């Protein structure tokens, strides 16, 4: 028989069961907690690991840009036009934790080793420097009561209150205190201001270009004493051409202009980076700038840089080869300059102050020479000086006169108001209440002429009759001439298809399209047809005549010919990366027969019995086709006191050889004469200038052909005698295909 269980035993059993339950609960809780911890760690590592790694790197590693040489610029023959000159430079890189006091100490130490120009120190710099050197005196400039008064405005935050206090402090620094700096202190300030101007972790140039070897060596030897200071190589742009279209650069002092700051900062530039300021340097900034070296500064928890890693080595900018020929350009620049000075000595040349000449390949748009010259009177010597004005070829526009008649005839064909070979009567046109309108060669007679002769002799009346037809006008002598104003649009649209009055789309910034006339009376439509209404740039004229020369294709002119890898020595071109494509903008709405008819008229100008430039090329070893022009205009040059004075513009366009054009040209001499009735001397000199320019082109071509032939012959002789290096292959460019 079992004994009954005592109460004590029962209590012990209950206690053991309770303890077991609690232990199980504890173990289960621990299991749950560990499971949650493991799950969380897995989530952080697998799901969020990459994100947090990026965040950690973002906080600990800072990308830093260092400068590289900018791409060189060459002409089409491989002659260097813009290069880089290496210079000694001293830089400083501050960190996010660097204090102003630490930078001041470094500036004081550097001032013992280098001489710094103090001319860039401003009044604001002096105020800030005085406050830094005299903190207690500066603090006393604004009393506690004033600070309380400022703080009474409950809408101001603490930062805004402090900003107002700082403003008052700076304003109350006296002139006496500003003038208390010694020469040595000003030099320290000049160094300190350069150190302060950069971003954290971005190298800032303290001194460049004029760093003597002694200073460079002295700083280099003590770099371990100056945290953040470094000696390096900087680059200065060196130009071997005076052509303004090459453009200019900002300096390291200027950095990025405020007007373009956001644009460049969004493309990983630094504020103090030098950029192309104008024309070619600006247009091809992305190619020329190169790829900076990218390094990362690894910091500890205090923000101190403990290691620097190079992430990507820098690359110099791409070398760019221009379509322009510097030897041709130089010769033509001298020709234009001399002719401009010569014409300035002629009677009635008081307004003459500029001249332009453009040469381009009509088949691919390559600009061979882009020349603009301007006369400027030196205030000291009171003598005329010739300055480069190449950019004026596409940024200034003028009435161009009869050179537009090619487009007038071709527009007449395309609009169905003129047929090839059509005869019209050239006679004075009398419109009620206006002056008679005549051709220069026919003041009172009545002649029947066709389109070829009309172009060759430059018949105004032939063009007037085309314009009348475009405006649906019926001419009756001495009566009004009502017109359909749609004639202006028809003529203007026709001209635009050649490139007149629209952008040529040259690869340079700042292109101007010219002035569009706004009057719509009948007489203005007639003037429009002979080039005395809208205005056009010299480059537009070159594109226009190129369109006729190549059979009707409007090709965008281009300055850039090739993109190449950086040259190793600055003399031998790097590997070809890309050749600029030919950009055809449109084809004119004319048949081949119509274009050939207009070319016959251009041939008549030079070789016809009554051409406007007779015998100009009769003795030349090449043929040419062209069109002369004069326009009654008003002066709008540099001298504003003479604005509106009457003058005459001279123009001349054409191409050569006439059978297979390889060069097209456009000459514009604005304000050539103030005598609208007598400008024969100036016109004759303009024609002679064209002949001399083409002689220069073809003489240079012949000379280079002989040089290439001599090189090829010498190479072949060397092969036969065994005196040639077989590892070197010489290719005659003419036989490359």
Secondary structure by P-SEA (a helix, b strand, c coil): ccccccaaaaaaaaaaaaaaaaaaaaaaaaaaaaaaaaaaaaaaaccaaaaaaaaaaaacbbbbbbbcccbbbbcccccccbbbbbbbbbbbbbcccccaaaaaaaaaaaaaccccccccccaaaaaaaaaaacaaaaaacccaaaaaaaaccccccaaaaaaaaaaaaaaaccccccccccaaaaaaaaaaaaaacccccbbbbcccccccaaaaaaaaacccccccbbbbbbbbbbbccccccccccccccccccccaaaaaaaacccccccccccccccccccccccccbbbbbbbccccccccccccbbbbccbbbbbcccaaaaaaaaaaaaaaaaaaaacccccccccbbbbbbccccccccbbbbbbbbbcccccbbbbbbcccccccccccccccaaaaaaaaaaaacccccbbbbbbcbbbcccccccccccccbbbbbbcaaaaaaaccaaaaaaaaaaaacccccccbbbbbccaaaaaaaaaaaaacccccccccccccccccccccccaaaaaaaaacccbbbcaaaaaaaaaaaaacccbbbbbcccccccccccccccccccccccccccccccccaaaaaaaaaaaaaacccccccccccccccccccccccccccccccccccccccccbbbbbbbbccccccccccbbbbbcccccccccaaaaaaaaaaaaaaaaaaaaaaaaaaaaaaaaaaaaaaaaaaaccccccbbbbcccccc
